[in-house]
Amino acid sequence: METLVQNHKVYFERSGEGPPALFMHGVPDTADIWQDVIAGVRDRYTCYAPDFMGIHRSAENPAFDYSFDGYADWIEALVQALGIDQPVTLVVHDWGLMGLAWACKYPQRIARIVITNTVFTHLYKWHFWARVWRTPLLGELAMLSMNRYIFRYEMRRGSRKLTRQQIDHAYSGAFARLSSRFVVLRMYRSADPAKLIGWETRFETLAQRVPVKVLWGEHDPYLPRWVSTCFYTQDVELIPGIGHWVPTEAPARVIAAL
């Protein structure tokens, strides 16, 4: 399905019945990463899963504000376009951290938050590929040279249990289009962890008001385990044998949490 957000086309998937749940994907992923999870909860929630602006089936906005405020306002515009008028269960993974910025800026929208392997602390230092992508020229060269085989290696390093079919599906969606790769560069270059100072305090205030659940694949090579303790909740569940892509590797655990 499609809707207009800030005058640009956004693709989203909608299914199920019940109170709303919004699923925000990461990099290099699309709304499709949530398919197995949504299949297990659509009898309890009306599920919405968009492609981020400029990724896969969603159009790029050349004037987009790549900042925490900009993403928060984009998600708010999306929620309004979808006609969601009840507090939502927000489920985020990886770059879905921008959903946490939205939750901080529009706290009245939030009923509950489920977090899988993402970051929302200024103490975090970017992983290798993020540092490459954030570097002018080097990031462009890395994106131009990215091919299916390099992509498979890196995804398998991040999550050992991903199948080749799952990895190739992610590549075809998020990285096969060159324009999407350069959107990813702009994403990473805008999001210096130091800019989270201040946002963390707002999230701490929100976490005192709404339930926050953290599900953490313990074999994540990009995000060290200590990051899982930075979401102002005691409800942190480590998942042994699982890597970065929890929604794909362990959908049953996300379903159970919801």
CYANA upper distance limits for C-alpha pairs under 8 A (distance plus 0.5 A):
  1 MET  CA     11 TYR  CA      6.22
  1 MET  CA     12 PHE  CA      5.93
  1 MET  CA     13 GLU  CA      6.50
  1 MET  CA     14 ARG  CA      8.08
  2 GLU  CA      9 LYS  CA      6.98
  2 GLU  CA     10 VAL  CA      6.03
  2 GLU  CA     11 TYR  CA      4.99
  2 GLU  CA     12 PHE  CA      6.50
  3 THR  CA      9 LYS  CA      6.24
  3 THR  CA     10 VAL  CA      5.92
  3 THR  CA     11 TYR  CA      7.13
  3 THR  CA     12 PHE  CA      8.29
  3 THR  CA     81 ALA  CA      7.29
  3 THR  CA     82 LEU  CA      8.02
  4 LEU  CA      8 HIS  CA      5.68
  4 LEU  CA      9 LYS  CA      5.17
  4 LEU  CA     10 VAL  CA      6.43
  4 LEU  CA     78 LEU  CA      8.44
  4 LEU  CA     81 ALA  CA      7.48
  5 VAL  CA      9 LYS  CA      6.83
  5 VAL  CA     10 VAL  CA      6.88
  5 VAL  CA     74 TRP  CA      7.73
  5 VAL  CA     77 ALA  CA      6.47
  5 VAL  CA     78 LEU  CA      6.11
  5 VAL  CA     81 ALA  CA      7.17
  6 GLN  CA     74 TRP  CA      7.81
  6 GLN  CA     77 ALA  CA      7.44
  8 HIS  CA     59 ALA  CA      6.58
  8 HIS  CA     60 GLU  CA      7.79
  8 HIS  CA     61 ASN  CA      7.03
  9 LYS  CA     58 SER  CA      6.26
  9 LYS  CA     59 ALA  CA      5.77
 10 VAL  CA     50 PRO  CA      7.59
 10 VAL  CA     51 ASP  CA      7.29
 10 VAL  CA     52 PHE  CA      8.03
 10 VAL  CA     53 MET  CA      7.12
 10 VAL  CA     57 ARG  CA      7.66
 10 VAL  CA     58 SER  CA      4.86
 10 VAL  CA     59 ALA  CA      6.74
 11 TYR  CA     50 PRO  CA      6.21
 11 TYR  CA     51 ASP  CA      6.20
 11 TYR  CA     57 ARG  CA      6.15
 11 TYR  CA     58 SER  CA      5.57
 12 PHE  CA     31 ALA  CA      7.67
 12 PHE  CA     48 TYR  CA      7.16
 12 PHE  CA     49 ALA  CA      5.87
 12 PHE  CA     50 PRO  CA      4.38
 12 PHE  CA     51 ASP  CA      6.61
 13 GLU  CA     31 ALA  CA      7.82
 13 GLU  CA     47 CYS  CA      8.20
 13 GLU  CA     48 TYR  CA      6.12
 13 GLU  CA     49 ALA  CA      5.62
 13 GLU  CA     50 PRO  CA      6.74
 14 ARG  CA     46 THR  CA      7.56
 14 ARG  CA     47 CYS  CA      5.96
 14 ARG  CA     48 TYR  CA      5.21
 14 ARG  CA     49 ALA  CA      7.21
 15 SER  CA     38 ILE  CA      8.41
 15 SER  CA     42 ARG  CA      6.82
 15 SER  CA     46 THR  CA      6.29
 15 SER  CA     47 CYS  CA      5.84
 15 SER  CA     48 TYR  CA      7.50
 16 GLY  CA     41 VAL  CA      8.29
 16 GLY  CA     42 ARG  CA      4.56
 16 GLY  CA     43 ASP  CA      6.19
 16 GLY  CA     44 ARG  CA      7.62
 16 GLY  CA     45 TYR  CA      6.24
 16 GLY  CA     46 THR  CA      4.95
 16 GLY  CA     47 CYS  CA      6.48
 17 GLU  CA     42 ARG  CA      6.75
 17 GLU  CA     43 ASP  CA      6.49
 17 GLU  CA     44 ARG  CA      6.61
 17 GLU  CA     45 TYR  CA      5.62
 17 GLU  CA     46 THR  CA      4.94
 17 GLU  CA     47 CYS  CA      8.29
 18 GLY  CA     42 ARG  CA      8.50
 18 GLY  CA     43 ASP  CA      7.91
 18 GLY  CA     44 ARG  CA      5.85
 18 GLY  CA     45 TYR  CA      4.76
 18 GLY  CA     46 THR  CA      5.59
 19 PRO  CA     44 ARG  CA      7.87
 19 PRO  CA     45 TYR  CA      5.57
 19 PRO  CA     46 THR  CA      6.25
 19 PRO  CA     86 GLN  CA      7.86
 19 PRO  CA     88 VAL  CA      7.56
 20 PRO  CA     45 TYR  CA      6.11
 20 PRO  CA     46 THR  CA      5.20
 20 PRO  CA     47 CYS  CA      6.48
 20 PRO  CA     48 TYR  CA      7.96
 20 PRO  CA     84 ILE  CA      7.74
 20 PRO  CA     86 GLN  CA      7.54
 20 PRO  CA     87 PRO  CA      7.82
 20 PRO  CA     88 VAL  CA      5.58
 20 PRO  CA     89 THR  CA      6.95
 21 ALA  CA     45 TYR  CA      6.60
 21 ALA  CA     46 THR  CA      6.55
 21 ALA  CA     47 CYS  CA      5.42
 21 ALA  CA     48 TYR  CA      6.69
 21 ALA  CA     88 VAL  CA      5.74
 21 ALA  CA     89 THR  CA      5.01
 21 ALA  CA     90 LEU  CA      6.34
 21 ALA  CA     91 VAL  CA      7.80
 22 LEU  CA     47 CYS  CA      6.61
 22 LEU  CA     48 TYR  CA      5.44
 22 LEU  CA     49 ALA  CA      6.55
 22 LEU  CA     88 VAL  CA      7.13
 22 LEU  CA     89 THR  CA      6.75
 22 LEU  CA     90 LEU  CA      5.51
 22 LEU  CA     91 VAL  CA      6.60
 23 PHE  CA     31 ALA  CA      8.24
 23 PHE  CA     34 TRP  CA      7.68
 23 PHE  CA     47 CYS  CA      7.93
 23 PHE  CA     48 TYR  CA      6.65
 23 PHE  CA     49 ALA  CA      5.34
 23 PHE  CA     50 PRO  CA      7.84
 23 PHE  CA     90 LEU  CA      6.73
 23 PHE  CA     91 VAL  CA      5.30
 23 PHE  CA     92 VAL  CA      6.46
 24 MET  CA     31 ALA  CA      7.83
 24 MET  CA     49 ALA  CA      6.88
 24 MET  CA     50 PRO  CA      7.37
 24 MET  CA     52 PHE  CA      8.47
 24 MET  CA     90 LEU  CA      8.32
 24 MET  CA     91 VAL  CA      6.77
 24 MET  CA     92 VAL  CA      5.38
 24 MET  CA     93 HIS  CA      6.97
 24 MET  CA     95 TRP  CA      8.34
 24 MET  CA     96 GLY  CA      5.20
 24 MET  CA     99 GLY  CA      7.11
 25 HIS  CA     29 ASP  CA      6.70
 25 HIS  CA     30 THR  CA      6.41
 25 HIS  CA     31 ALA  CA      6.48
 25 HIS  CA     33 ILE  CA      7.46
 25 HIS  CA     34 TRP  CA      8.20
 25 HIS  CA     49 ALA  CA      8.41
 25 HIS  CA     50 PRO  CA      8.42
 25 HIS  CA     51 ASP  CA      7.96
 25 HIS  CA     52 PHE  CA      8.15
 25 HIS  CA     92 VAL  CA      6.84
 25 HIS  CA     93 HIS  CA      5.98
 25 HIS  CA     94 ASP  CA      7.29
 25 HIS  CA     95 TRP  CA      6.94
 25 HIS  CA     96 GLY  CA      5.60
 26 GLY  CA     30 THR  CA      7.64
 26 GLY  CA     92 VAL  CA      8.43
 26 GLY  CA     93 HIS  CA      6.03
 26 GLY  CA     94 ASP  CA      4.93
 26 GLY  CA     95 TRP  CA      4.50
 26 GLY  CA     96 GLY  CA      5.72
 27 VAL  CA     94 ASP  CA      7.16
 27 VAL  CA     95 TRP  CA      6.42
 27 VAL  CA    174 ALA  CA      8.31
 27 VAL  CA    184 VAL  CA      8.04
 28 PRO  CA    170 ALA  CA      7.38
 28 PRO  CA    171 TYR  CA      8.07
 28 PRO  CA    174 ALA  CA      6.13
 28 PRO  CA    175 PHE  CA      7.38
 29 ASP  CA     33 ILE  CA      6.98
 29 ASP  CA    170 ALA  CA      6.23
 29 ASP  CA    173 GLY  CA      7.76
 29 ASP  CA    174 ALA  CA      6.09
 30 THR  CA     50 PRO  CA      8.16
 30 THR  CA     51 ASP  CA      5.82
 30 THR  CA     52 PHE  CA      7.88
 30 THR  CA     55 ILE  CA      7.60
 30 THR  CA     56 HIS  CA      7.35
 30 THR  CA    170 ALA  CA      7.77
 30 THR  CA    173 GLY  CA      7.18
 30 THR  CA    174 ALA  CA      6.73
 31 ALA  CA     35 GLN  CA      8.15
 31 ALA  CA     49 ALA  CA      5.76
 31 ALA  CA     50 PRO  CA      5.86
 31 ALA  CA     51 ASP  CA      5.61
 33 ILE  CA    247 PRO  CA      7.03
 33 ILE  CA    248 THR  CA      6.74
 34 TRP  CA     38 ILE  CA      6.45
 34 TRP  CA     49 ALA  CA      7.82
 34 TRP  CA    247 PRO  CA      6.79
 34 TRP  CA    248 THR  CA      7.93
 35 GLN  CA     39 ALA  CA      6.61
 36 ASP  CA     40 GLY  CA      7.05
 36 ASP  CA    247 PRO  CA      8.28
 36 ASP  CA    248 THR  CA      7.91
 36 ASP  CA    251 PRO  CA      6.63
 37 VAL  CA     41 VAL  CA      7.09
 37 VAL  CA    247 PRO  CA      7.29
 37 VAL  CA    251 PRO  CA      5.73
 37 VAL  CA    252 ALA  CA      7.59
 37 VAL  CA    254 VAL  CA      7.12
 37 VAL  CA    255 ILE  CA      6.23
 38 ILE  CA     42 ARG  CA      6.12
 38 ILE  CA     47 CYS  CA      7.16
 38 ILE  CA    255 ILE  CA      8.45
 40 GLY  CA    252 ALA  CA      8.34
 40 GLY  CA    255 ILE  CA      6.51
 41 VAL  CA     45 TYR  CA      6.67
 41 VAL  CA    255 ILE  CA      6.79
 41 VAL  CA    258 LEU  CA      7.89
 42 ARG  CA     46 THR  CA      6.66
 42 ARG  CA     47 CYS  CA      6.88
 51 ASP  CA     55 ILE  CA      6.48
 51 ASP  CA     56 HIS  CA      7.25
 51 ASP  CA     57 ARG  CA      7.11
 51 ASP  CA     58 SER  CA      6.33
 52 PHE  CA     58 SER  CA      7.07
 53 MET  CA     58 SER  CA      5.93
 53 MET  CA     59 ALA  CA      6.56
 53 MET  CA     60 GLU  CA      6.12
 53 MET  CA     61 ASN  CA      7.58
 54 GLY  CA     58 SER  CA      5.80
 54 GLY  CA     59 ALA  CA      5.32
 54 GLY  CA     60 GLU  CA      4.21
 54 GLY  CA     61 ASN  CA      7.33
 54 GLY  CA    179 SER  CA      8.08
 54 GLY  CA    180 SER  CA      6.38
 54 GLY  CA    183 VAL  CA      6.73
 55 ILE  CA     59 ALA  CA      7.67
 55 ILE  CA     60 GLU  CA      7.88
 55 ILE  CA    174 ALA  CA      6.50
 55 ILE  CA    180 SER  CA      5.67
 55 ILE  CA    183 VAL  CA      7.85
 56 HIS  CA    173 GLY  CA      5.84
 56 HIS  CA    174 ALA  CA      5.77
 56 HIS  CA    175 PHE  CA      8.49
 56 HIS  CA    177 ARG  CA      7.82
 56 HIS  CA    180 SER  CA      7.23
 60 GLU  CA    183 VAL  CA      8.38
 64 PHE  CA     70 GLY  CA      7.94
 65 ASP  CA     69 ASP  CA      8.45
 65 ASP  CA     70 GLY  CA      5.27
 65 ASP  CA     71 TYR  CA      7.73
 66 TYR  CA     70 GLY  CA      6.26
 66 TYR  CA     71 TYR  CA      7.16
 66 TYR  CA    186 ARG  CA      7.53
 66 TYR  CA    187 MET  CA      6.77
 66 TYR  CA    190 SER  CA      6.27
 66 TYR  CA    191 ALA  CA      8.43
 67 SER  CA     71 TYR  CA      6.59
 67 SER  CA    190 SER  CA      6.41
 67 SER  CA    191 ALA  CA      7.15
 68 PHE  CA     72 ALA  CA      6.59
 68 PHE  CA     98 MET  CA      6.98
 68 PHE  CA    101 ALA  CA      6.50
 68 PHE  CA    191 ALA  CA      7.94
 69 ASP  CA     73 ASP  CA      6.66
 69 ASP  CA    101 ALA  CA      7.68
 69 ASP  CA    102 TRP  CA      8.32
 69 ASP  CA    105 LYS  CA      8.44
 70 GLY  CA     74 TRP  CA      6.64
 71 TYR  CA     75 ILE  CA      6.65
 71 TYR  CA     98 MET  CA      6.53
 71 TYR  CA     99 GLY  CA      8.35
 71 TYR  CA    101 ALA  CA      7.95
 71 TYR  CA    102 TRP  CA      7.63
 72 ALA  CA     76 GLU  CA      6.71
 72 ALA  CA     98 MET  CA      7.05
 72 ALA  CA     99 GLY  CA      7.33
 72 ALA  CA    101 ALA  CA      5.97
 72 ALA  CA    102 TRP  CA      4.40
 72 ALA  CA    103 ALA  CA      8.19
 72 ALA  CA    105 LYS  CA      7.25
 73 ASP  CA     77 ALA  CA      6.60
 73 ASP  CA    102 TRP  CA      7.43
 74 TRP  CA     78 LEU  CA      6.68
 75 ILE  CA     79 VAL  CA      6.64
 75 ILE  CA     99 GLY  CA      7.67
 75 ILE  CA    102 TRP  CA      6.99
 76 GLU  CA     80 GLN  CA      6.74
 76 GLU  CA    102 TRP  CA      7.38
 76 GLU  CA    106 TYR  CA      8.21
 77 ALA  CA     81 ALA  CA      6.62
 78 LEU  CA     82 LEU  CA      6.66
 79 VAL  CA     83 GLY  CA      6.88
 79 VAL  CA     84 ILE  CA      6.16
 80 GLN  CA     84 ILE  CA      6.64
 80 GLN  CA     85 ASP  CA      8.26
 86 GLN  CA    109 ARG  CA      7.54
 87 PRO  CA    108 GLN  CA      7.42
 87 PRO  CA    109 ARG  CA      5.05
 87 PRO  CA    110 ILE  CA      5.32
 87 PRO  CA    111 ALA  CA      5.51
 88 VAL  CA    109 ARG  CA      6.69
 88 VAL  CA    110 ILE  CA      5.57
 88 VAL  CA    111 ALA  CA      5.66
 88 VAL  CA    112 ARG  CA      7.30
 89 THR  CA    110 ILE  CA      6.93
 89 THR  CA    111 ALA  CA      5.94
 89 THR  CA    112 ARG  CA      5.17
 89 THR  CA    113 ILE  CA      6.21
 89 THR  CA    114 VAL  CA      8.04
 90 LEU  CA     99 GLY  CA      7.99
 90 LEU  CA    110 ILE  CA      7.54
 90 LEU  CA    111 ALA  CA      8.28
 90 LEU  CA    112 ARG  CA      6.70
 90 LEU  CA    113 ILE  CA      5.25
 90 LEU  CA    114 VAL  CA      6.70
 91 VAL  CA    113 ILE  CA      6.41
 91 VAL  CA    114 VAL  CA      5.21
 91 VAL  CA    115 ILE  CA      6.42
 91 VAL  CA    116 THR  CA      8.29
 92 VAL  CA     96 GLY  CA      5.20
 92 VAL  CA     97 LEU  CA      6.84
 92 VAL  CA     99 GLY  CA      7.15
 92 VAL  CA    100 LEU  CA      8.36
 92 VAL  CA    113 ILE  CA      8.45
 92 VAL  CA    114 VAL  CA      7.01
 92 VAL  CA    115 ILE  CA      5.68
 92 VAL  CA    116 THR  CA      6.64
 92 VAL  CA    118 THR  CA      8.13
 93 HIS  CA     97 LEU  CA      7.25
 93 HIS  CA    115 ILE  CA      6.81
 93 HIS  CA    116 THR  CA      5.38
 93 HIS  CA    117 ASN  CA      6.29
 93 HIS  CA    118 THR  CA      6.09
 93 HIS  CA    247 PRO  CA      8.37
 94 ASP  CA    116 THR  CA      7.70
 94 ASP  CA    117 ASN  CA      6.29
 94 ASP  CA    118 THR  CA      4.69
 94 ASP  CA    119 VAL  CA      7.64
 95 TRP  CA    118 THR  CA      7.34
 96 GLY  CA    100 LEU  CA      7.94
 96 GLY  CA    118 THR  CA      7.87
 97 LEU  CA    101 ALA  CA      7.39
 97 LEU  CA    118 THR  CA      6.61
 97 LEU  CA    119 VAL  CA      6.97
 97 LEU  CA    120 PHE  CA      7.18
 98 MET  CA    102 TRP  CA      6.94
 99 GLY  CA    103 ALA  CA      6.70
100 LEU  CA    104 CYS  CA      6.68
100 LEU  CA    120 PHE  CA      8.34
100 LEU  CA    203 PHE  CA      8.06
101 ALA  CA    105 LYS  CA      6.73
101 ALA  CA    199 TRP  CA      7.66
102 TRP  CA    106 TYR  CA      6.30
102 TRP  CA    107 PRO  CA      8.27
103 ALA  CA    107 PRO  CA      5.52
103 ALA  CA    109 ARG  CA      7.48
103 ALA  CA    110 ILE  CA      6.84
103 ALA  CA    203 PHE  CA      8.31
103 ALA  CA    206 LEU  CA      8.38
104 CYS  CA    199 TRP  CA      7.64
104 CYS  CA    202 ARG  CA      6.18
104 CYS  CA    203 PHE  CA      6.07
104 CYS  CA    206 LEU  CA      7.19
106 TYR  CA    110 ILE  CA      8.23
107 PRO  CA    206 LEU  CA      7.20
110 ILE  CA    210 VAL  CA      7.88
111 ALA  CA    210 VAL  CA      6.61
111 ALA  CA    211 PRO  CA      8.12
112 ARG  CA    210 VAL  CA      5.99
112 ARG  CA    211 PRO  CA      5.63
112 ARG  CA    212 VAL  CA      6.66
113 ILE  CA    210 VAL  CA      8.00
113 ILE  CA    211 PRO  CA      6.87
113 ILE  CA    212 VAL  CA      5.32
113 ILE  CA    213 LYS  CA      6.77
114 VAL  CA    212 VAL  CA      6.43
114 VAL  CA    213 LYS  CA      5.26
114 VAL  CA    214 VAL  CA      6.41
114 VAL  CA    215 LEU  CA      8.00
114 VAL  CA    257 ALA  CA      8.22
114 VAL  CA    258 LEU  CA      8.24
115 ILE  CA    212 VAL  CA      8.04
115 ILE  CA    213 LYS  CA      6.62
115 ILE  CA    214 VAL  CA      5.22
115 ILE  CA    215 LEU  CA      6.59
116 THR  CA    214 VAL  CA      6.50
116 THR  CA    215 LEU  CA      5.45
116 THR  CA    216 TRP  CA      6.21
116 THR  CA    217 GLY  CA      8.31
116 THR  CA    246 VAL  CA      7.04
116 THR  CA    247 PRO  CA      8.20
117 ASN  CA    215 LEU  CA      7.57
117 ASN  CA    216 TRP  CA      6.01
117 ASN  CA    217 GLY  CA      7.29
117 ASN  CA    220 ASP  CA      8.42
117 ASN  CA    223 LEU  CA      7.66
117 ASN  CA    228 SER  CA      7.86
117 ASN  CA    244 HIS  CA      6.69
117 ASN  CA    245 TRP  CA      8.12
117 ASN  CA    246 VAL  CA      7.83
118 THR  CA    223 LEU  CA      7.91
119 VAL  CA    124 TYR  CA      7.99
119 VAL  CA    223 LEU  CA      8.15
119 VAL  CA    227 VAL  CA      7.05
119 VAL  CA    228 SER  CA      8.45
120 PHE  CA    193 PRO  CA      8.29
120 PHE  CA    196 LEU  CA      7.33
120 PHE  CA    200 GLU  CA      7.33
120 PHE  CA    230 CYS  CA      7.85
120 PHE  CA    231 PHE  CA      7.91
121 THR  CA    193 PRO  CA      7.12
121 THR  CA    196 LEU  CA      6.67
121 THR  CA    197 ILE  CA      8.07
121 THR  CA    200 GLU  CA      6.98
121 THR  CA    227 VAL  CA      8.22
121 THR  CA    230 CYS  CA      7.22
122 HIS  CA    193 PRO  CA      5.00
122 HIS  CA    194 ALA  CA      5.22
122 HIS  CA    195 LYS  CA      7.47
122 HIS  CA    196 LEU  CA      5.81
122 HIS  CA    197 ILE  CA      6.50
123 LEU  CA    193 PRO  CA      7.64
123 LEU  CA    194 ALA  CA      8.06
124 TYR  CA    193 PRO  CA      7.02
124 TYR  CA    227 VAL  CA      8.03
125 LYS  CA    193 PRO  CA      7.92
126 TRP  CA    130 ALA  CA      6.22
126 TRP  CA    131 ARG  CA      6.52
126 TRP  CA    222 TYR  CA      8.48
127 HIS  CA    131 ARG  CA      6.81
127 HIS  CA    222 TYR  CA      5.95
127 HIS  CA    223 LEU  CA      8.08
128 PHE  CA    132 VAL  CA      6.86
129 TRP  CA    133 TRP  CA      6.61
130 ALA  CA    134 ARG  CA      6.53
130 ALA  CA    188 TYR  CA      7.19
131 ARG  CA    135 THR  CA      6.89
132 VAL  CA    138 LEU  CA      6.73
132 VAL  CA    139 GLY  CA      5.82
132 VAL  CA    142 ALA  CA      7.98
133 TRP  CA    138 LEU  CA      7.45
133 TRP  CA    139 GLY  CA      4.45
133 TRP  CA    140 GLU  CA      7.81
133 TRP  CA    142 ALA  CA      7.79
133 TRP  CA    143 MET  CA      8.45
133 TRP  CA    185 LEU  CA      6.17
133 TRP  CA    188 TYR  CA      7.31
133 TRP  CA    189 ARG  CA      7.91
134 ARG  CA    139 GLY  CA      6.70
134 ARG  CA    185 LEU  CA      7.14
134 ARG  CA    188 TYR  CA      6.39
134 ARG  CA    189 ARG  CA      5.34
135 THR  CA    139 GLY  CA      5.91
135 THR  CA    189 ARG  CA      8.42
136 PRO  CA    140 GLU  CA      7.51
137 LEU  CA    141 LEU  CA      6.62
138 LEU  CA    142 ALA  CA      6.60
139 GLY  CA    143 MET  CA      6.73
139 GLY  CA    185 LEU  CA      7.44
140 GLU  CA    144 LEU  CA      6.63
140 GLU  CA    182 PHE  CA      8.09
140 GLU  CA    185 LEU  CA      8.29
141 LEU  CA    145 SER  CA      6.59
142 ALA  CA    146 MET  CA      6.56
143 MET  CA    178 LEU  CA      8.48
143 MET  CA    181 ARG  CA      6.74
143 MET  CA    182 PHE  CA      8.00
144 LEU  CA    178 LEU  CA      8.27
146 MET  CA    150 ILE  CA      6.79
146 MET  CA    151 PHE  CA      7.31
147 ASN  CA    151 PHE  CA      6.61
148 ARG  CA    152 ARG  CA      6.54
148 ARG  CA    168 ASP  CA      7.89
148 ARG  CA    171 TYR  CA      7.40
149 TYR  CA    153 TYR  CA      6.81
150 ILE  CA    154 GLU  CA      6.79
151 PHE  CA    155 MET  CA      6.59
151 PHE  CA    167 ILE  CA      8.42
151 PHE  CA    171 TYR  CA      7.66
152 ARG  CA    156 ARG  CA      6.50
152 ARG  CA    164 ARG  CA      7.87
152 ARG  CA    167 ILE  CA      6.68
152 ARG  CA    168 ASP  CA      7.85
153 TYR  CA    157 ARG  CA      6.63
154 GLU  CA    158 GLY  CA      6.77
155 MET  CA    159 SER  CA      6.72
155 MET  CA    162 LEU  CA      8.25
155 MET  CA    167 ILE  CA      7.23
156 ARG  CA    160 ARG  CA      5.57
156 ARG  CA    161 LYS  CA      7.89
156 ARG  CA    162 LEU  CA      6.87
156 ARG  CA    167 ILE  CA      8.46
157 ARG  CA    221 PRO  CA      8.07
158 GLY  CA    219 HIS  CA      8.30
158 GLY  CA    220 ASP  CA      6.54
158 GLY  CA    221 PRO  CA      6.41
158 GLY  CA    222 TYR  CA      7.91
158 GLY  CA    243 GLY  CA      6.29
158 GLY  CA    244 HIS  CA      6.01
158 GLY  CA    245 TRP  CA      7.85
159 SER  CA    219 HIS  CA      8.04
159 SER  CA    220 ASP  CA      7.71
159 SER  CA    242 ILE  CA      7.09
159 SER  CA    243 GLY  CA      4.76
159 SER  CA    244 HIS  CA      6.08
159 SER  CA    245 TRP  CA      6.56
159 SER  CA    249 GLU  CA      7.99
160 ARG  CA    242 ILE  CA      7.95
160 ARG  CA    243 GLY  CA      7.18
161 LYS  CA    242 ILE  CA      7.89
161 LYS  CA    243 GLY  CA      8.47
161 LYS  CA    249 GLU  CA      6.75
162 LEU  CA    166 GLN  CA      6.76
162 LEU  CA    167 ILE  CA      7.23
162 LEU  CA    248 THR  CA      7.85
162 LEU  CA    249 GLU  CA      6.83
163 THR  CA    167 ILE  CA      6.83
164 ARG  CA    168 ASP  CA      6.45
165 GLN  CA    169 HIS  CA      6.55
166 GLN  CA    170 ALA  CA      6.86
167 ILE  CA    171 TYR  CA      6.80
168 ASP  CA    172 SER  CA      6.60
169 HIS  CA    173 GLY  CA      6.72
170 ALA  CA    174 ALA  CA      6.42
170 ALA  CA    175 PHE  CA      7.94
171 TYR  CA    175 PHE  CA      5.46
171 TYR  CA    176 ALA  CA      6.30
172 SER  CA    176 ALA  CA      5.38
172 SER  CA    177 ARG  CA      8.36
173 GLY  CA    177 ARG  CA      8.25
174 ALA  CA    180 SER  CA      6.94
174 ALA  CA    181 ARG  CA      8.10
175 PHE  CA    180 SER  CA      6.74
175 PHE  CA    181 ARG  CA      6.30
176 ALA  CA    180 SER  CA      8.38
177 ARG  CA    181 ARG  CA      7.34
178 LEU  CA    182 PHE  CA      7.14
179 SER  CA    183 VAL  CA      6.86
180 SER  CA    184 VAL  CA      6.86
181 ARG  CA    185 LEU  CA      7.04
182 PHE  CA    186 ARG  CA      6.90
183 VAL  CA    187 MET  CA      6.68
184 VAL  CA    188 TYR  CA      6.79
185 LEU  CA    189 ARG  CA      6.59
186 ARG  CA    190 SER  CA      6.64
187 MET  CA    191 ALA  CA      7.05
188 TYR  CA    192 ASP  CA      8.11
191 ALA  CA    195 LYS  CA      7.52
192 ASP  CA    196 LEU  CA      8.19
193 PRO  CA    197 ILE  CA      8.40
195 LYS  CA    199 TRP  CA      8.48
196 LEU  CA    200 GLU  CA      6.65
197 ILE  CA    201 THR  CA      8.12
198 GLY  CA    202 ARG  CA      7.11
199 TRP  CA    203 PHE  CA      6.70
200 GLU  CA    204 GLU  CA      6.64
201 THR  CA    205 THR  CA      6.87
202 ARG  CA    206 LEU  CA      6.84
203 PHE  CA    207 ALA  CA      6.55
203 PHE  CA    231 PHE  CA      8.27
203 PHE  CA    232 TYR  CA      8.49
204 GLU  CA    208 GLN  CA      7.01
204 GLU  CA    231 PHE  CA      7.85
204 GLU  CA    232 TYR  CA      6.29
205 THR  CA    209 ARG  CA      7.48
206 LEU  CA    210 VAL  CA      6.81
207 ALA  CA    211 PRO  CA      6.95
207 ALA  CA    212 VAL  CA      6.76
207 ALA  CA    231 PHE  CA      8.26
207 ALA  CA    232 TYR  CA      6.73
207 ALA  CA    233 THR  CA      7.54
212 VAL  CA    231 PHE  CA      8.27
212 VAL  CA    233 THR  CA      6.66
212 VAL  CA    235 ASP  CA      7.50
213 LYS  CA    233 THR  CA      7.70
213 LYS  CA    235 ASP  CA      5.79
213 LYS  CA    236 VAL  CA      6.73
213 LYS  CA    237 GLU  CA      8.49
213 LYS  CA    257 ALA  CA      8.12
214 VAL  CA    228 SER  CA      7.45
214 VAL  CA    231 PHE  CA      8.34
214 VAL  CA    233 THR  CA      8.46
214 VAL  CA    235 ASP  CA      6.73
214 VAL  CA    236 VAL  CA      5.12
214 VAL  CA    237 GLU  CA      6.56
215 LEU  CA    236 VAL  CA      6.61
215 LEU  CA    237 GLU  CA      5.46
215 LEU  CA    238 LEU  CA      6.61
215 LEU  CA    239 ILE  CA      7.56
215 LEU  CA    246 VAL  CA      8.40
215 LEU  CA    253 ARG  CA      8.45
215 LEU  CA    254 VAL  CA      7.93
216 TRP  CA    225 ARG  CA      8.34
216 TRP  CA    228 SER  CA      7.15
216 TRP  CA    236 VAL  CA      7.91
216 TRP  CA    237 GLU  CA      6.59
216 TRP  CA    238 LEU  CA      5.27
216 TRP  CA    239 ILE  CA      6.25
216 TRP  CA    246 VAL  CA      7.84
217 GLY  CA    238 LEU  CA      6.58
217 GLY  CA    239 ILE  CA      5.41
217 GLY  CA    240 PRO  CA      7.07
217 GLY  CA    241 GLY  CA      7.76
217 GLY  CA    242 ILE  CA      5.12
217 GLY  CA    243 GLY  CA      5.23
217 GLY  CA    244 HIS  CA      6.27
217 GLY  CA    245 TRP  CA      8.05
217 GLY  CA    246 VAL  CA      6.53
218 GLU  CA    225 ARG  CA      6.90
218 GLU  CA    238 LEU  CA      6.50
218 GLU  CA    239 ILE  CA      6.38
218 GLU  CA    240 PRO  CA      6.26
218 GLU  CA    241 GLY  CA      7.35
218 GLU  CA    242 ILE  CA      6.56
218 GLU  CA    243 GLY  CA      6.56
218 GLU  CA    244 HIS  CA      8.41
219 HIS  CA    240 PRO  CA      7.96
219 HIS  CA    241 GLY  CA      6.93
219 HIS  CA    242 ILE  CA      6.21
219 HIS  CA    243 GLY  CA      4.84
219 HIS  CA    244 HIS  CA      7.41
220 ASP  CA    224 PRO  CA      7.28
220 ASP  CA    225 ARG  CA      8.32
220 ASP  CA    242 ILE  CA      8.08
220 ASP  CA    243 GLY  CA      4.95
220 ASP  CA    244 HIS  CA      5.05
221 PRO  CA    243 GLY  CA      8.01
221 PRO  CA    244 HIS  CA      7.78
222 TYR  CA    244 HIS  CA      7.95
223 LEU  CA    227 VAL  CA      7.15
223 LEU  CA    244 HIS  CA      8.41
224 PRO  CA    228 SER  CA      8.44
225 ARG  CA    229 THR  CA      8.28
226 TRP  CA    230 CYS  CA      7.87
228 SER  CA    236 VAL  CA      7.53
229 THR  CA    233 THR  CA      7.97
229 THR  CA    234 GLN  CA      8.41
229 THR  CA    236 VAL  CA      7.76
242 ILE  CA    246 VAL  CA      7.26
242 ILE  CA    249 GLU  CA      7.13
242 ILE  CA    250 ALA  CA      7.76
243 GLY  CA    249 GLU  CA      8.18
245 TRP  CA    249 GLU  CA      6.53
246 VAL  CA    250 ALA  CA      5.69
246 VAL  CA    251 PRO  CA      7.28
246 VAL  CA    254 VAL  CA      8.42
247 PRO  CA    251 PRO  CA      5.35
247 PRO  CA    254 VAL  CA      7.23
250 ALA  CA    254 VAL  CA      7.48
251 PRO  CA    255 ILE  CA      6.64
252 ALA  CA    256 ALA  CA      6.58
253 ARG  CA    257 ALA  CA      6.72
254 VAL  CA    258 LEU  CA      6.81
